[in-house]
Amino acid sequence: MKMMKTNFRTLVGSGLALCAFAFAPIARSQSSASTPSQRPAAMASMESRSGFATNLESQLRQQGADARVQLDGDHRDDLQIEWQGVGRNDIYKIVNSSAAHDARRMGFSSFTFSNGQQRWDYDLSRESMVVSLVQP
């Protein structure tokens, strides 16, 4: 069982890295595109973050995790990950992966993980985590 958990976590980490590499060119092309006003640039950035979230959810589900990934916040810059089986080791691997670095470049400000009992809020700019219990 321990070997299976280790392999699953390795797959999740690899999937996140692939996700980051898949969306890095999209983020660069959208950020370098010339736009006449700030509004289209913000929309393109939100679209790339939405694509990042969709791809991350697909990767997690392909690896057997029953996860739901959504955007939250006024600027859709918080990545909400609801995953019943998520634990500290999984979160550590995600926030220390290249995907977290790429997410920061794409305009994400934080990741929020929840397993129904606990909630982990990770601030990408401060590289800090706050853990709290989920209120019923």
N, C-alpha and C positions, 0 to 999 in steps of 0.2 A: 504494500500500500504506500509506503514511504517513497519507493522508487517511482510509483505512478504519479504521486503528487509532484515530485521533483521534475519529472518529464512534462507534466501538464504546465507547470510554472515556466519551464524553459520554452515550451511552445507559445505560451502567452507572451513572454518577453520577446521572442522572435517575431511573433505576429505584430506586436506593437512597433518593432523596429521596421518591419516591412511596410507597415501603414505609414510611418513617418517618411520613409523614402519615397513612397508612392505619391504623397501629397506635397513634398518639398518643391518639385518643379512647378506645380500649380500655384503654390503660394508665391514663389519668386516671379512667375510670369504675371500674376495679377498685381503684385505690388510694384512691378516695374512698368506696367502699362500706364500710358499717359491718360489722365482723366481731366476734364475741364473743371470739375468741382469736387469737393470733399464727399458729397453724397454718393456718387457712383463708386468711389474708392472704398467707402465704408460698406456698401452693399457687396462688392466683390469680396471683401475680407470676410464678411459674414457668410457668404456663399462658400468660401474655401473652408471656413471653420465647420460649417454644416457638413460638407463633404468629408472632412476629417473625422467628425463624430460618427457619421454613417459607416465609414470604412472601418473605424475602430470597433464598432458594435458588430459588424459582420465578421471581423477577424476573431473577436472573442467568442462569438457564437459558433464559428467553424471549429474552434478548439474545445467546444463543449461547455462553455460558460454561459449560463442563462443570464446575460447581462443586458441592461437597457442603457443606452448612452444618449444624452440630450444636451442641448445648449440652454443656458439660463443666464440671467442678468440683463440689464438694460441694453447692453451692447452685444449680447449673446457671446460673452467672453469667458463664461464659466462652464466648464465641461462637467456635467453631472453623470456619474456612473453608478447605477444601481445594480448590484450583483450580490446575490445571497451568499455565495461562497467566498467572497473577497476577504482577505486577511492582511495582516501587516506585511508579510513577505511579498505578496502580490503587489501591494501598493508601493513598497520600497522599490521593487524592480521597475514599475511603471514610471515613477517620478524620477528615477535615476537613469532612464533609458534615453536614447536619442529622440524618441517620440516626444518626450517632455520638452526637450530643447527646441525641437521643431514647432511644437505647440506654442511656445513662448514667442517664437519668431512670427507665427501666424496671427498673433494678437490675443491669445488666451491669457487670462490673468490668474486663473485658479482651476484646480481640479477638485471636485467634491465626490468622494466615494461613500457609498452606504450599503450596508448588508442587512438593513432592517432593524438591527439592534444598536449598531455604532455608526458614527459618521466621522469621516476624516476630511478636513478642509486643508488643502495644500495650496499655498500661495506661491505661484511660480516666480515672481520677482524677488520675494524675500527668501525663497527656498525654505519655508517653514510650514509645519504641520500643526493643526489643532484637532484634537480628538474629543468627541463628545458622545453622550448617549442620545439615541433617537427618542424624542418625546412621543408618547402614545397619543 
